[in-house]
Amino acid sequence: MPHNYAINDDVHHQVQAPQGSAVVKERSVYTVISRLPIEADGRPRYRIKSKTEKLERVVTEEQLSRLSK
């Protein structure tokens, strides 16, 4: 499975609430800063950076969605 997002793409990342929490966190906007190797199970990974905070994450592709235009 190839990567579906390119470097500098803006994406939504669904922030996960703590396990067992009834609170649904809002999606945050991030920028893809690098494509990482595909995991052994075939899932593409990315390093993303928050547009609003000094925060970077490593996520799998299914945790991302495209921004609506």
mmCIF file as gemmi writes it, N, C-alpha and C atoms, coordinates in Angstrom:
data_model
loop_
_atom_site.group_PDB
_atom_site.id
_atom_site.type_symbol
_atom_site.label_atom_id
_atom_site.label_alt_id
_atom_site.label_comp_id
_atom_site.label_asym_id
_atom_site.label_entity_id
_atom_site.label_seq_id
_atom_site.pdbx_PDB_ins_code
_atom_site.Cartn_x
_atom_site.Cartn_y
_atom_site.Cartn_z
_atom_site.occupancy
_atom_site.B_iso_or_equiv
_atom_site.pdbx_formal_charge
_atom_site.auth_seq_id
_atom_site.auth_asym_id
_atom_site.pdbx_PDB_model_num
ATOM 1 N N . MET Axp A 1 ? 0.852 -1.184 0 1 0 ? 1 A 1
ATOM 2 C CA . MET Axp A 1 ? 0 0 0 1 0 ? 1 A 1
ATOM 3 C C . MET Axp A 1 ? 0.894 1.242 0 1 0 ? 1 A 1
ATOM 4 N N . PRO Axp A 2 ? 0.775 2.079 -1.012 1 0 ? 2 A 1
ATOM 5 C CA . PRO Axp A 2 ? 1.594 3.299 -1.053 1 0 ? 2 A 1
ATOM 6 C C . PRO Axp A 2 ? 1.037 4.372 -0.116 1 0 ? 2 A 1
ATOM 7 N N . HIS Axp A 3 ? 1.853 5.368 0.168 1 0 ? 3 A 1
ATOM 8 C CA . HIS Axp A 3 ? 1.413 6.507 0.968 1 0 ? 3 A 1
ATOM 9 C C . HIS Axp A 3 ? 0.404 7.327 0.157 1 0 ? 3 A 1
ATOM 10 N N . ASN Axp A 4 ? -0.675 7.771 0.803 1 0 ? 4 A 1
ATOM 11 C CA . ASN Axp A 4 ? -1.703 8.579 0.129 1 0 ? 4 A 1
ATOM 12 C C . ASN Axp A 4 ? -1.544 10.072 0.372 1 0 ? 4 A 1
ATOM 13 N N . TYR Axp A 5 ? -0.66 10.457 1.295 1 0 ? 5 A 1
ATOM 14 C CA . TYR Axp A 5 ? -0.441 11.865 1.601 1 0 ? 5 A 1
ATOM 15 C C . TYR Axp A 5 ? 0.995 12.234 1.275 1 0 ? 5 A 1
ATOM 16 N N . ALA Axp A 6 ? 1.171 13.454 0.787 1 0 ? 6 A 1
ATOM 17 C CA . ALA Axp A 6 ? 2.496 13.948 0.425 1 0 ? 6 A 1
ATOM 18 C C . ALA Axp A 6 ? 3.024 14.873 1.517 1 0 ? 6 A 1
ATOM 19 N N . ILE Axp A 7 ? 4.321 15.096 1.503 1 0 ? 7 A 1
ATOM 20 C CA . ILE Axp A 7 ? 4.929 16.053 2.418 1 0 ? 7 A 1
ATOM 21 C C . ILE Axp A 7 ? 4.303 17.421 2.151 1 0 ? 7 A 1
ATOM 22 N N . ASN Axp A 8 ? 4.018 18.162 3.21 1 0 ? 8 A 1
ATOM 23 C CA . ASN Axp A 8 ? 3.365 19.476 3.208 1 0 ? 8 A 1
ATOM 24 C C . ASN Axp A 8 ? 1.852 19.424 3.014 1 0 ? 8 A 1
ATOM 25 N N . ASP Axp A 9 ? 1.252 18.236 2.905 1 0 ? 9 A 1
ATOM 26 C CA . ASP Axp A 9 ? -0.212 18.15 2.879 1 0 ? 9 A 1
ATOM 27 C C . ASP Axp A 9 ? -0.746 18.501 4.268 1 0 ? 9 A 1
ATOM 28 N N . ASP Axp A 10 ? -1.835 19.26 4.31 1 0 ? 10 A 1
ATOM 29 C CA . ASP Axp A 10 ? -2.519 19.527 5.567 1 0 ? 10 A 1
ATOM 30 C C . ASP Axp A 10 ? -3.596 18.461 5.75 1 0 ? 10 A 1
ATOM 31 N N . VAL Axp A 11 ? -3.659 17.898 6.937 1 0 ? 11 A 1
ATOM 32 C CA . VAL Axp A 11 ? -4.571 16.792 7.227 1 0 ? 11 A 1
ATOM 33 C C . VAL Axp A 11 ? -5.223 16.99 8.593 1 0 ? 11 A 1
ATOM 34 N N . HIS Axp A 12 ? -6.318 16.288 8.8 1 0 ? 12 A 1
ATOM 35 C CA . HIS Axp A 12 ? -6.932 16.214 10.121 1 0 ? 12 A 1
ATOM 36 C C . HIS Axp A 12 ? -6.388 14.976 10.819 1 0 ? 12 A 1
ATOM 37 N N . HIS Axp A 13 ? -6.142 15.099 12.116 1 0 ? 13 A 1
ATOM 38 C CA . HIS Axp A 13 ? -5.793 13.947 12.948 1 0 ? 13 A 1
ATOM 39 C C . HIS Axp A 13 ? -6.801 13.889 14.069 1 0 ? 13 A 1
ATOM 40 N N . GLN Axp A 14 ? -7.449 12.742 14.226 1 0 ? 14 A 1
ATOM 41 C CA . GLN Axp A 14 ? -8.422 12.576 15.298 1 0 ? 14 A 1
ATOM 42 C C . GLN Axp A 14 ? -7.659 12.328 16.588 1 0 ? 14 A 1
ATOM 43 N N . VAL Axp A 15 ? -7.7 13.307 17.493 1 0 ? 15 A 1
ATOM 44 C CA . VAL Axp A 15 ? -7.016 13.179 18.776 1 0 ? 15 A 1
ATOM 45 C C . VAL Axp A 15 ? -7.769 12.161 19.612 1 0 ? 15 A 1
ATOM 46 N N . GLN Axp A 16 ? -7.039 11.215 20.183 1 0 ? 16 A 1
ATOM 47 C CA . GLN Axp A 16 ? -7.667 10.17 20.971 1 0 ? 16 A 1
ATOM 48 C C . GLN Axp A 16 ? -7.788 10.594 22.426 1 0 ? 16 A 1
ATOM 49 N N . ALA Axp A 17 ? -8.98 10.427 22.977 1 0 ? 17 A 1
ATOM 50 C CA . ALA Axp A 17 ? -9.198 10.678 24.4 1 0 ? 17 A 1
ATOM 51 C C . ALA Axp A 17 ? -8.672 9.477 25.182 1 0 ? 17 A 1
ATOM 52 N N . PRO Axp A 18 ? -8.384 9.661 26.454 1 0 ? 18 A 1
ATOM 53 C CA . PRO Axp A 18 ? -7.932 8.523 27.256 1 0 ? 18 A 1
ATOM 54 C C . PRO Axp A 18 ? -8.934 7.372 27.199 1 0 ? 18 A 1
ATOM 55 N N . GLN Axp A 19 ? -8.423 6.153 27.269 1 0 ? 19 A 1
ATOM 56 C CA . GLN Axp A 19 ? -9.283 4.977 27.185 1 0 ? 19 A 1
ATOM 57 C C . GLN Axp A 19 ? -10.338 5.021 28.293 1 0 ? 19 A 1
ATOM 58 N N . GLY Axp A 20 ? -11.576 4.729 27.936 1 0 ? 20 A 1
ATOM 59 C CA . GLY Axp A 20 ? -12.66 4.744 28.9 1 0 ? 20 A 1
ATOM 60 C C . GLY Axp A 20 ? -13.314 6.105 29.06 1 0 ? 20 A 1
ATOM 61 N N . SER Axp A 21 ? -12.772 7.116 28.413 1 0 ? 21 A 1
ATOM 62 C CA . SER Axp A 21 ? -13.318 8.461 28.516 1 0 ? 21 A 1
ATOM 63 C C . SER Axp A 21 ? -14.51 8.611 27.581 1 0 ? 21 A 1
ATOM 64 N N . ALA Axp A 22 ? -15.539 9.284 28.053 1 0 ? 22 A 1
ATOM 65 C CA . ALA Axp A 22 ? -16.719 9.533 27.224 1 0 ? 22 A 1
ATOM 66 C C . ALA Axp A 22 ? -16.549 10.796 26.394 1 0 ? 22 A 1
ATOM 67 N N . VAL Axp A 23 ? -15.465 11.522 26.596 1 0 ? 23 A 1
ATOM 68 C CA . VAL Axp A 23 ? -15.231 12.781 25.894 1 0 ? 23 A 1
ATOM 69 C C . VAL Axp A 23 ? -14.707 12.492 24.494 1 0 ? 23 A 1
ATOM 70 N N . VAL Axp A 24 ? -15.311 13.128 23.492 1 0 ? 24 A 1
ATOM 71 C CA . VAL Axp A 24 ? -14.838 13.007 22.115 1 0 ? 24 A 1
ATOM 72 C C . VAL Axp A 24 ? -14.022 14.251 21.811 1 0 ? 24 A 1
ATOM 73 N N . LYS Axp A 25 ? -12.763 14.058 21.491 1 0 ? 25 A 1
ATOM 74 C CA . LYS Axp A 25 ? -11.887 15.19 21.19 1 0 ? 25 A 1
ATOM 75 C C . LYS Axp A 25 ? -12.117 15.637 19.744 1 0 ? 25 A 1
ATOM 76 N N . GLU Axp A 26 ? -11.915 16.916 19.503 1 0 ? 26 A 1
ATOM 77 C CA . GLU Axp A 26 ? -12.058 17.444 18.148 1 0 ? 26 A 1
ATOM 78 C C . GLU Axp A 26 ? -10.845 17.073 17.305 1 0 ? 26 A 1
ATOM 79 N N . ARG Axp A 27 ? -11.062 17.105 15.991 1 0 ? 27 A 1
ATOM 80 C CA . ARG Axp A 27 ? -9.954 16.841 15.079 1 0 ? 27 A 1
ATOM 81 C C . ARG Axp A 27 ? -9.042 18.055 15.045 1 0 ? 27 A 1
ATOM 82 N N . SER Axp A 28 ? -7.759 17.799 14.995 1 0 ? 28 A 1
ATOM 83 C CA . SER Axp A 28 ? -6.773 18.872 14.921 1 0 ? 28 A 1
ATOM 84 C C . SER Axp A 28 ? -6.145 18.887 13.539 1 0 ? 28 A 1
ATOM 85 N N . VAL Axp A 29 ? -5.694 20.07 13.105 1 0 ? 29 A 1
ATOM 86 C CA . VAL Axp A 29 ? -5.062 20.217 11.792 1 0 ? 29 A 1
ATOM 87 C C . VAL Axp A 29 ? -3.553 20.08 11.956 1 0 ? 29 A 1
ATOM 88 N N . TYR Axp A 30 ? -2.975 19.24 11.131 1 0 ? 30 A 1
ATOM 89 C CA . TYR Axp A 30 ? -1.544 18.968 11.134 1 0 ? 30 A 1
ATOM 90 C C . TYR Axp A 30 ? -1.013 19.068 9.707 1 0 ? 30 A 1
ATOM 91 N N . THR Axp A 31 ? 0.299 19.206 9.581 1 0 ? 31 A 1
ATOM 92 C CA . THR Axp A 31 ? 0.982 19.172 8.292 1 0 ? 31 A 1
ATOM 93 C C . THR Axp A 31 ? 1.885 17.947 8.261 1 0 ? 31 A 1
ATOM 94 N N . VAL Axp A 32 ? 1.842 17.215 7.154 1 0 ? 32 A 1
ATOM 95 C CA . VAL Axp A 32 ? 2.729 16.059 6.987 1 0 ? 32 A 1
ATOM 96 C C . VAL Axp A 32 ? 4.143 16.59 6.785 1 0 ? 32 A 1
ATOM 97 N N . ILE Axp A 33 ? 5.081 16.195 7.65 1 0 ? 33 A 1
ATOM 98 C CA . ILE Axp A 33 ? 6.456 16.668 7.497 1 0 ? 33 A 1
ATOM 99 C C . ILE Axp A 33 ? 7.392 15.583 6.98 1 0 ? 33 A 1
ATOM 100 N N . SER Axp A 34 ? 6.985 14.309 7.096 1 0 ? 34 A 1
ATOM 101 C CA . SER Axp A 34 ? 7.772 13.249 6.461 1 0 ? 34 A 1
ATOM 102 C C . SER Axp A 34 ? 6.954 11.969 6.342 1 0 ? 34 A 1
ATOM 103 N N . ARG Axp A 35 ? 7.308 11.199 5.343 1 0 ? 35 A 1
ATOM 104 C CA . ARG Axp A 35 ? 6.744 9.86 5.173 1 0 ? 35 A 1
ATOM 105 C C . ARG Axp A 35 ? 7.719 8.899 5.831 1 0 ? 35 A 1
ATOM 106 N N . LEU Axp A 36 ? 7.194 7.98 6.613 1 0 ? 36 A 1
ATOM 107 C CA . LEU Axp A 36 ? 8.029 7.009 7.296 1 0 ? 36 A 1
ATOM 108 C C . LEU Axp A 36 ? 7.865 5.642 6.639 1 0 ? 36 A 1
ATOM 109 N N . PRO Axp A 37 ? 8.751 4.707 6.946 1 0 ? 37 A 1
ATOM 110 C CA . PRO Axp A 37 ? 8.615 3.376 6.339 1 0 ? 37 A 1
ATOM 111 C C . PRO Axp A 37 ? 7.253 2.747 6.656 1 0 ? 37 A 1
ATOM 112 N N . ILE Axp A 38 ? 6.777 1.937 5.746 1 0 ? 38 A 1
ATOM 113 C CA . ILE Axp A 38 ? 5.515 1.233 5.925 1 0 ? 38 A 1
ATOM 114 C C . ILE Axp A 38 ? 5.716 0.149 6.982 1 0 ? 38 A 1
ATOM 115 N N . GLU Axp A 39 ? 4.75 0.013 7.903 1 0 ? 39 A 1
ATOM 116 C CA . GLU Axp A 39 ? 4.839 -0.97 8.973 1 0 ? 39 A 1
ATOM 117 C C . GLU Axp A 39 ? 4.766 -2.382 8.406 1 0 ? 39 A 1
ATOM 118 N N . ALA Axp A 40 ? 5.144 -3.359 9.208 1 0 ? 40 A 1
ATOM 119 C CA . ALA Axp A 40 ? 5.152 -4.758 8.771 1 0 ? 40 A 1
ATOM 120 C C . ALA Axp A 40 ? 3.776 -5.229 8.311 1 0 ? 40 A 1
ATOM 121 N N . ASP Axp A 41 ? 2.714 -4.66 8.878 1 0 ? 41 A 1
ATOM 122 C CA . ASP Axp A 41 ? 1.363 -5.06 8.479 1 0 ? 41 A 1
ATOM 123 C C . ASP Axp A 41 ? 0.85 -4.279 7.274 1 0 ? 41 A 1
ATOM 124 N N . GLY Axp A 42 ? 1.712 -3.461 6.658 1 0 ? 42 A 1
ATOM 125 C CA . GLY Axp A 42 ? 1.37 -2.759 5.432 1 0 ? 42 A 1
ATOM 126 C C . GLY Axp A 42 ? 0.801 -1.361 5.612 1 0 ? 42 A 1
ATOM 127 N N . ARG Axp A 43 ? 0.714 -0.869 6.852 1 0 ? 43 A 1
ATOM 128 C CA . ARG Axp A 43 ? 0.146 0.462 7.092 1 0 ? 43 A 1
ATOM 129 C C . ARG Axp A 43 ? 1.212 1.546 6.922 1 0 ? 43 A 1
ATOM 130 N N . PRO Axp A 44 ? 0.969 2.529 6.038 1 0 ? 44 A 1
ATOM 131 C CA . PRO Axp A 44 ? 1.899 3.652 5.896 1 0 ? 44 A 1
ATOM 132 C C . PRO Axp A 44 ? 1.904 4.506 7.171 1 0 ? 44 A 1
ATOM 133 N N . ARG Axp A 45 ? 3.073 5.043 7.514 1 0 ? 45 A 1
ATOM 134 C CA . ARG Axp A 45 ? 3.212 5.922 8.678 1 0 ? 45 A 1
ATOM 135 C C . ARG Axp A 45 ? 3.723 7.276 8.236 1 0 ? 45 A 1
ATOM 136 N N . TYR Axp A 46 ? 3.402 8.295 9.052 1 0 ? 46 A 1
ATOM 137 C CA . TYR Axp A 46 ? 3.789 9.675 8.764 1 0 ? 46 A 1
ATOM 138 C C . TYR Axp A 46 ? 4.238 10.361 10.047 1 0 ? 46 A 1
ATOM 139 N N . ARG Axp A 47 ? 5.101 11.359 9.903 1 0 ? 47 A 1
ATOM 140 C CA . ARG Axp A 47 ? 5.383 12.297 10.99 1 0 ? 47 A 1
ATOM 141 C C . ARG Axp A 47 ? 4.612 13.553 10.636 1 0 ? 47 A 1
ATOM 142 N N . ILE Axp A 48 ? 3.795 14.009 11.581 1 0 ? 48 A 1
ATOM 143 C CA . ILE Axp A 48 ? 2.962 15.188 11.35 1 0 ? 48 A 1
ATOM 144 C C . ILE Axp A 48 ? 3.248 16.234 12.422 1 0 ? 48 A 1
ATOM 145 N N . LYS Axp A 49 ? 3.03 17.498 12.061 1 0 ? 49 A 1
ATOM 146 C CA . LYS Axp A 49 ? 3.273 18.609 12.976 1 0 ? 49 A 1
ATOM 147 C C . LYS Axp A 49 ? 2.003 19.439 13.087 1 0 ? 49 A 1
ATOM 148 N N . SER Axp A 50 ? 1.65 19.789 14.323 1 0 ? 50 A 1
ATOM 149 C CA . SER Axp A 50 ? 0.453 20.59 14.577 1 0 ? 50 A 1
ATOM 150 C C . SER Axp A 50 ? 0.588 21.984 13.984 1 0 ? 50 A 1
ATOM 151 N N . LYS Axp A 51 ? -0.517 22.516 13.482 1 0 ? 51 A 1
ATOM 152 C CA . LYS Axp A 51 ? -0.542 23.885 12.953 1 0 ? 51 A 1
ATOM 153 C C . LYS Axp A 51 ? -0.707 24.905 14.076 1 0 ? 51 A 1
ATOM 154 N N . THR Axp A 52 ? -1.189 24.466 15.248 1 0 ? 52 A 1
ATOM 155 C CA . THR Axp A 52 ? -1.514 25.396 16.328 1 0 ? 52 A 1
ATOM 156 C C . THR Axp A 52 ? -0.665 25.217 17.579 1 0 ? 52 A 1
ATOM 157 N N . GLU Axp A 53 ? 0.025 24.087 17.717 1 0 ? 53 A 1
ATOM 158 C CA . GLU Axp A 53 ? 0.819 23.811 18.907 1 0 ? 53 A 1
ATOM 159 C C . GLU Axp A 53 ? 2.222 23.358 18.493 1 0 ? 53 A 1
ATOM 160 N N . LYS Axp A 54 ? 3.144 23.4 19.433 1 0 ? 54 A 1
ATOM 161 C CA . LYS Axp A 54 ? 4.485 22.872 19.175 1 0 ? 54 A 1
ATOM 162 C C . LYS Axp A 54 ? 4.466 21.379 19.467 1 0 ? 54 A 1
ATOM 163 N N . LEU Axp A 55 ? 3.851 20.627 18.546 1 0 ? 55 A 1
ATOM 164 C CA . LEU Axp A 55 ? 3.611 19.215 18.768 1 0 ? 55 A 1
ATOM 165 C C . LEU Axp A 55 ? 3.817 18.451 17.474 1 0 ? 55 A 1
ATOM 166 N N . GLU Axp A 56 ? 4.566 17.363 17.57 1 0 ? 56 A 1
ATOM 167 C CA . GLU Axp A 56 ? 4.733 16.448 16.444 1 0 ? 56 A 1
ATOM 168 C C . GLU Axp A 56 ? 4.286 15.071 16.88 1 0 ? 56 A 1
ATOM 169 N N . ARG Axp A 57 ? 3.769 14.3 15.944 1 0 ? 57 A 1
ATOM 170 C CA . ARG Axp A 57 ? 3.312 12.936 16.213 1 0 ? 57 A 1
ATOM 171 C C . ARG Axp A 57 ? 3.746 12.03 15.077 1 0 ? 57 A 1
ATOM 172 N N . VAL Axp A 58 ? 3.864 10.743 15.392 1 0 ? 58 A 1
ATOM 173 C CA . VAL Axp A 58 ? 4.021 9.713 14.38 1 0 ? 58 A 1
ATOM 174 C C . VAL Axp A 58 ? 2.712 8.94 14.385 1 0 ? 58 A 1
ATOM 175 N N . VAL Axp A 59 ? 2.071 8.86 13.209 1 0 ? 59 A 1
ATOM 176 C CA . VAL Axp A 59 ? 0.748 8.245 13.115 1 0 ? 59 A 1
ATOM 177 C C . VAL Axp A 59 ? 0.69 7.322 11.91 1 0 ? 59 A 1
ATOM 178 N N . THR Axp A 60 ? -0.29 6.422 11.934 1 0 ? 60 A 1
ATOM 179 C CA . THR Axp A 60 ? -0.554 5.59 10.768 1 0 ? 60 A 1
ATOM 180 C C . THR Axp A 60 ? -1.61 6.28 9.915 1 0 ? 60 A 1
ATOM 181 N N . GLU Axp A 61 ? -1.672 5.885 8.665 1 0 ? 61 A 1
ATOM 182 C CA . GLU Axp A 61 ? -2.529 6.576 7.705 1 0 ? 61 A 1
ATOM 183 C C . GLU Axp A 61 ? -4.001 6.567 8.091 1 0 ? 61 A 1
ATOM 184 N N . GLU Axp A 62 ? -4.486 5.497 8.726 1 0 ? 62 A 1
ATOM 185 C CA . GLU Axp A 62 ? -5.911 5.437 9.056 1 0 ? 62 A 1
ATOM 186 C C . GLU Axp A 62 ? -6.311 6.439 10.141 1 0 ? 62 A 1
ATOM 187 N N . GLN Axp A 63 ? -5.351 7.06 10.795 1 0 ? 63 A 1
ATOM 188 C CA . GLN Axp A 63 ? -5.635 8.083 11.798 1 0 ? 63 A 1
ATOM 189 C C . GLN Axp A 63 ? -5.786 9.472 11.174 1 0 ? 63 A 1
ATOM 190 N N . LEU Axp A 64 ? -5.582 9.562 9.855 1 0 ? 64 A 1
ATOM 191 C CA . LEU Axp A 64 ? -5.623 10.852 9.159 1 0 ? 64 A 1
ATOM 192 C C . LEU Axp A 64 ? -6.807 10.93 8.212 1 0 ? 64 A 1
ATOM 193 N N . SER Axp A 65 ? -7.219 12.161 7.904 1 0 ? 65 A 1
ATOM 194 C CA . SER Axp A 65 ? -8.212 12.387 6.865 1 0 ? 65 A 1
ATOM 195 C C . SER Axp A 65 ? -7.884 13.718 6.183 1 0 ? 65 A 1
ATOM 196 N N . ARG Axp A 66 ? -8.336 13.841 4.957 1 0 ? 66 A 1
ATOM 197 C CA . ARG Axp A 66 ? -8.064 15.063 4.186 1 0 ? 66 A 1
ATOM 198 C C . ARG Axp A 66 ? -8.912 16.211 4.707 1 0 ? 66 A 1
ATOM 199 N N . LEU Axp A 67 ? -8.36 17.41 4.575 1 0 ? 67 A 1
ATOM 200 C CA . LEU Axp A 67 ? -9.119 18.614 4.923 1 0 ? 67 A 1
ATOM 201 C C . LEU Axp A 67 ? -10.182 18.852 3.862 1 0 ? 67 A 1
ATOM 202 N N . SER Axp A 68 ? -11.341 19.298 4.278 1 0 ? 68 A 1
ATOM 203 C CA . SER Axp A 68 ? -12.393 19.678 3.321 1 0 ? 68 A 1
ATOM 204 C C . SER Axp A 68 ? -12.021 21.015 2.711 1 0 ? 68 A 1
ATOM 205 N N . LYS Axp A 69 ? -12.242 21.163 1.436 1 0 ? 69 A 1
ATOM 206 C CA . LYS Axp A 69 ? -11.886 22.417 0.77 1 0 ? 69 A 1
ATOM 207 C C . LYS Axp A 69 ? -13.101 23.22 0.471 1 0 ? 69 A 1
